[in-house]
């Protein structure tokens, strides 16, 4: 994706949604980008919504490009339209909270944005701070043993270049994992080399922990990190989407924003498993089936 020159910030009238503003402002400053504030009153007084955005714009000087009050559509459609208005736009949205404009819990709106977006989305959790972006730091690219998790890498490389960040490529394995630890270094090494080949300093990091989200958050705090970059696998359920549990665990505790990418083809894992089974690879198919089941929680 092009490096964003416009950052779309969805707001619902709550202090929770406004947590995205300092992060978006810090990103805009470092990327020389503008801000677009968008809300959808959705059966509320449109004048109230317009006054609210104007007040926010007044309190957020110099970087505002425009404010959008979408009177006709539900929030996710309003956000999608604002994001599609330019090729160089990225959405920066806070998770959790409920605003006075009767949006659904904004965590659900954030999940819907990720599920629909072909480009990465910047998510700001309860502990996500703009301070992480105000000093030279690193971006942590979170991967696992599955190729689908690598979808975030090209985007993270471009962000690292634009923000002048070095990269840590992190993989978390369970302490009791029977796999040879060297296998994981073999996986991480080429990924780090690939990133370095793009002109970005990269360091492979192998972590042993039974709680992947906690290990990644601890790493982000220890470095410290400016951004975490992850690929998530949203799953459809009864009338809603669900971001993978590892990504949600990271979002809930990360001290920095999280750049979340959705793979273009979420069915690749299932197709690979089926192909192995049809080929009669009895040694591979059961193991992949078990690993894929774990992978669904990402």
N, C-alpha and C positions, 0 to 999 in steps of 0.2 A: 504494500500500500504506500501511497505518497505520504511523506511526513505531514501530519495535520497542520493546517494553517488556520483552521477554525475548530473550536472546541464547543460542542453542544452540551449544555448543562440543563437537564430536566429538573424542574422544581415543582413541589406540590404544596407549598405554603408551610411546610414543617421545618423545624430546626434540623431534623435529621437529613432531609434532602439538601439543605443548605451546607452541609458538611462537605459537599463536593466543590463548593465555590472556591475555598482557598487552594485546593489541589489544582482545580482547573486554572486558577489565576497563576499559580506557580509554573504550571506547564506552559501556559500562554506566554509567560515572561521568557522562559528558556527557549521556546520554539518560535518566538516572535509571531505568535498567533493571536487571533481575536476570539471573543466569546459570543455565543448565541444562547440566550436564556429562553427556555420554552416551558409553557405550562398549558394544561387543558382543563378549563374550569369544570366541564362535564356536569351540567345541570346546576351549577352555582352561578352567582352573580358575575357576569363577565367584567363589569367595571371593577369589582373587587380584585379580580385576577390581574387586570391590566395595571391597576394602581400598585399592586404587590410587586410585579416585575419592574415597574418603573422605580420603585423605592430601592429594590435590590440593585438595579443598574446604577442609580445615583451613589450607592454605597460602595460600588465596585468600579472605580474610575479607570479611565484610559483604555481598557481592553474590550469593552462591550462593542460588538458589531451591531447586534439587533436584539430585540425582544419579540417573542412570538407567543401570542395567546390564540390557541386553536379552539374555536368555539364549537366545532362540529363533531370532533372525533374523540374517542377514548384516548388516554395518555399514550399507550404504546404506538398507536397510529400517528399521533402528533409527533412523537419523538422520531419515529422512522422517517417521516416526511422531512423533518428538519435535518436529519443526518444525510438523507439522500440528495439534499439540495446542492451538494458539491462533492467532488471526488476527494477533496483533501480535508474531510470532516471526520472527527472522532467524537463519540459520546463519552462523557465523564459523568457518572451517576453514583449517588450514594445508595448503600443498601440499608434496609430496615427503616422503620418509621411510618407514620400515617399522617397525612396532612389534612388541612381543613377543606380541601377541594374534593374530598371523598375518593381519592385514588385508592386502589387496592394497596395493601402493604407494599411499600416501595421495593422490598426485596423481590417480590413477585414481578414487579415491573422491570427491575433490573435483569431478572432471569429471562423475561420475555425479550428484552432488548438484545441480550447475548444470543438467544436462540434464533433470532431473526437476522442478526447482523453477519454479513460476510467479512467484515473487518473487525479487528480487535476492539474491545470496549474497556475503558478505564473504570474500574469499580473501586469505590471508597468505602471501606468497612468502618465499624465503630471506632477503631483505633487508628485508622489511616490518617496520616498527617502530611500537610504540605511541607513541613520542615524537612522531610526526607528528600525533597527536590531542590533544596536551597543550598546544597553544598556538594562538592565532588564525591560521589558515591558509586555504587555498583548496581547493576541489574542482575537479578537472579533468575535464570531460566530453569524452570522446573520440568524435568522429564521423567519418564519411566522406561520400561523395557519395550514398550509398544511404539511402533512408528507413528501412530496417530498423535502421540503426545508431542511430536516434533513440529507440529503445525505452527506453534508459536515462535519457532526459532527465526524464520526470515523477518517477521515483524519486529521481534525483539532486537535483532541486529540493526535494523533501520532506526529504531528508537535509541539504541545505545550510541549510534553514530551521531544522531541529532542532539542528544543530551550529553555527549562526551562522557559516556560511562564505560567502564570495563565490565566484563561479564563473568559471572560464576554459573557454571552449568551443574545443576544439582540433581542427584538421584538418591532417593531414600529406599533402603531395603530393610526387611525385617531382621532383627538380630538372629533369629533362628533359621534364616533362609539357608537352604542346603546348597544353593548355587555357589560355585567357586567365585570368590570375591574378584578374582582377576577378570572374570567375564564382564563384570560391571565397569571395571576400568577400561576394558577393551571397548565397551560401548561408549563410555564418556569421552575417551581420548579422541576418537575421530570427530565427535561432535564439537569438542573444543577446537580441534584443528580446522574444522570447517568454518567455524566462526572467526578464528584468527586469520584464515584465508580471505575473509571479507574486510580485513583491516581493523578488527576489534580485538583487543587483548582478552583472552578467555582462559579460565582456570577450571578444571574438572573437580567436583566435590562429591564424594561418596559418603552418605550418611547412613548409619544403622540406627533404626528407631522403629518401635512398634506403632507409633502414631505419626504418620508422614506429615500431616498438617502442622503439628507442633514442632517437628524437626525443621521444617522449612521456615516457620516463623522465628524460631530460635536463631537460625542462620541469618535471616534478614536483620534481626536485632544486633547480632554480633558483628556484622560487617562494618557499618550498617548499610542497608540497601536503600536505593532510591525507589526502585520498582521491583515487584515480583512479576514474572511473565509465566503464564500457565495456559495449557490447552484443557478445556473442559468438555465433557460429554453430556450435553443436556438430554434429558429423557422426558418423553411425553407421558403424562399421567391423566387422571380424571380432571379435565378442564384446566390443567396448569403444566408448566415445565418444571424441571428440577435440575439445578446445577449440581454437578457431582459433589459428593460429600467431602472429598479432600479439598477441592476449591473452596467450598463453603467454610470448611474449618479454617483455611488460611485467611479468608476474608474476615472472619469473625475476630481474628487476633492479630493480623498483620499490622505492623507499625507504619506501613507505607501503602500507597495505592497498588492495585493488582491489575495488570494488563491481561485480559482474558480473551483467548481466541477459541472459536468453535471450528472443529475440522469441517472441511467441505463435505466429506462423505462419512457420516457416522456409522454406516453399515459395513465399513471395510473389515472390521474385526470379525463380524459374524460371517462374512463371505470367506475370509481366510480360514476360519474354523471349519466351515462347511466343505471347502475345497480339500482340506487335509483329510477330513473324514471320508469323502468320496474317493479320494486317492488311496484309501486303505492304509494310511500311515497311522497305525494303531499306537505307535510309540509317541507320536507328536500330538494327535488330536485330543486325547484325554488331558494332557498337560496344558495345551492351549485353551481347552474348555475351562479348566480350573482357573488359569491365569486371566482369561477374558472375564470370568465372573468377578474376580477381584477388580479388574480394570473398569467395570461398570460403576464402581463407587468413586471413580475419579471425577 
